[in-house]
């Protein structure tokens, strides 16, 4: 497994890193990291879109899932059947976000190792290069003329935390009206959980980022920022489609009609 990981992920990413480092004027490793981050986000764009959409769909169904759990508290089979019916009628695949997340995690691990090794002056780069990629020798750790990417950076850690906060904020659920009934209570509980994640994850990002070399934190910041931008664009486009009569409330192919939703709600309420 280690040999497969090295051959198909680690070594190609390392060679792309070195090739870009050789091509970019001034051999600025910070610009290389930014370019690689953008290229990876473009390559993973379809998978990321699928994952984000699945997460959002599941989040929107959470109040109804809580109602099903309450109604079928002592009937596991009925609970499973009602849950699958809810997923089917809303055209939601609860496992749709798993594979994209796994793929992104594996690539992230490989890139983490590449960045860590590239910023280590003692690392033997030559032994991992393809024959057509020139050995640059020691990688210059100074980026933008002043930032040492091999050292820790509190500023970049805070920026990464801020990007994480923005991403979580755009995913979080708004608080429902007071008189919204049982579903509203469940949704209110979900809002509280979302708020905890909203602040906990950015704080964890800052603390972890402070302990990492600035090169890794720079990647983390740019990757999270681009993910947040993609997320905002995806959800705004989805909202515009719903408003124009093509979304889940209109019977379009992205979701059930209003009548279908009422039927589901009636079955759950019985």
N, C-alpha and C positions, 0 to 999 in steps of 0.2 A: 504493500500500500504506500509506503514511504517513497519507493522508487517511482511509482505512478504519479504521486503528488509532485515530486521533484521534476519529472520529465515533462508533464503536461501543464503544470501551473507555475511552480517556483522559477524554473529555468527560463521559460518564455517571458515571464514578467521581468526577471532580472535583465535579460537581454534587451527588452524594449526600453527599460530604464536607462541602460548604458548607451544604447543607440541614440535615444533622445538627448542624453547628456552630451554626447559627442556632436550632435547636430545643432543644438541651441547655442547661439552666440554668447560668449562669456561663461559657458558651462555652469549655468546657475541651477543648482539642484532643486531649489524651491520652485522654479518654473517647471522643471521636469515633473515634480510631484503634482503640481496643479494640472499639467497636461495629461498625465496618466489618470488622474482622478476623473477628468472630463471624459477621456476615452472609455474608461470603465463604466461610467454612468451611461454613456451612449450605448455601449454594448449590452448593458443590463437593463436598458430602458423598458423593453417589452415585459421582462420578468418582474421588474419593480412595479410597473403599472398594474399588472395582474395581482400582485401581492397587496398593494395599497387599496385597490378596489375591493378585494376580498375582506381586508381588515375593516374597511368602512362599512361594507354591507353587513358584516357580522355585528358591528357596533350598533348599527341602526336597528337590528333585530333583537338586541339584548333585552329590552323591556318585555317583548313577547315571549322570549325564551324563559325569562324569570316567571312569567305568568304560567307557562306550561309546567315548570318545575313545581310551582306551588299547587297547581290543580292536581297533578299526577304524582304527588309526593310519595304515595305508597304504592304506585303502579309504575314500575320501571319500564315495562313493555309499552304501556300506553304513553309514557313520557317520550320514549324513543320514537314511537310512531308519529306522535304529534309534532315532534321536533323535525323529523325528516319531511313531513308534509309541509311544515312552515318553510323549510329550506327549498323544497321543490316548487312551491307556489311562488316564492320570491326569487327563484332561479339563483340561489346562493349555494356555492360549494364551500363547505367549511374547511376543506383541506387545500383550497386553491392557493393559499399563501405559504404553505409549508415548503414546497419544492423551491420556489424563488428565494426564500429566506435561507435555505440550506446552501444553495448555489452561491449566494452572496457571502455567506459566512465563510465558506471554504476559500473563496477568492480573497476575502479580507485577511484571512490567516496567512495566505501565501504572500500577499502584498506587505503585510506587517513584517514578515521575515525578510523580505527584500529590502524594505526601507531600513530596518534595524541593521542589516549587514552592510548596506551601502554607506551608512554613516559611521561605520567602524573602520578606522584607518588600517587596522591589522588584518582585515578580512581579505582572503585570497580571491579576488574577482576573476582572474584569468582562468582558473580551473572550471568556471561555470559558463564561460562565453562560447558562443558559436564561432566557427572559423571566420565568418564574414563580419563579425562585430569587433571593432577595434578596442583594444584594452586601453582605457583612459588613465590607468595607473591609480593613484589615490584620488578619491572623490573629494572635491572642494566642499567643505561643510558650510561655508559662508554663503548665505543667500541674500539677494537684494542689497548687497554691499554692507550689511550690518548684522544680520541675524544668523547666529550659529545654530544650525538645525540639529546638531549633535547634543546640544545642551537643552535644559528644560526652559519652558517659556510660560509664565503665568498669563501673559496677555493672550497668547494663542489658546490656552486652556479655557479662559473666560469666553473667548469668541466661539469656541466649539460648544461650550455650555449654552451660550445664547442661541446658537443655531439649533441646538437640540430642543431648547424651550420653544422656539418658533415652530419647529416641526410638530412637537406635541400639541401646541396650542391650536394649530390648524386641524388637528385630528380630533380634538376634544369635543364632547357633546355639550350643547348649551343647556342651561337649567330650564326645565319645563315650567309652565304656569302652575300656580298653587292649586287651582281647581281642575287639575288634569286627571284625577282619578287614580286607580291602582297602577296603571301603566306609568303614570307620571311619577308615582312614588318609586317604582323600580328604576325609572330613568334618573330620578334625583340621586339614588344610591350610586348609579353608574357615574354620575357627574362628580360625586365625591371621590370615587376611585380614580377617575381621570385627573382630578385636581392633584391627588397625591402623586401620580405618575408625572404630571405636568411639572412639578417642582423637584421631585426626587431624582429623575433621570438627568436633568441639567446639572444638578449639584454633584451627582456621581461622575458625570462627564468631566466637570472641572477638576475634581479631586484626582481622578485617574489621569487626566491630561497633564496635570502638574508633575506627575511622576514619570512621564514619558519624554523622550527626546522631542524637540520642537518639530522635527520633520514628520514624525508620526501624528503629532497634534495638528499640524498644518493639513495633512491628508484628512484627518477626522473632521476638521472644520469645513473644508471644501466639500467633502463627500456628503456631510449632513446638510449643508446649505443647498447643494444641488438637489438632494432628495426632497428637502422642504419645498423648493421651487417647483419640482415635478408634482409633488403632492397638492400644492395650492392650485396649480394649473389643471390637474386632473379633476379635482373636486369642483372647481369653478366651471369647467366644461360640462361636467355631469349635471351641475345645478342649472346651467343654461339650457341643456337638453330637456331636463324635466320641466322647466318653465315654458318651453316652446311646444310641449305636448308630446315629447319623444322619450321621456323618462319613465321610471317605474310606475307613476300614478296614471299613466295614459294608456297602458296596455301595450306599449312598445316592446321590442324584443329584449330590452334590458331589464324588464320586471313585469309584475302582474298589474292588471288594471285596478282602479279604485274599487270596483265591484268585487274582484277576487280578494282584495285585502280585507273588505268588510266581511266576506264569507269566512275567511280565516279567523278574524277577530271574533265572529259570532260562535265558531266552533270552540275556540279557546274559552270564551265567556260562559258557555253552557255548563 
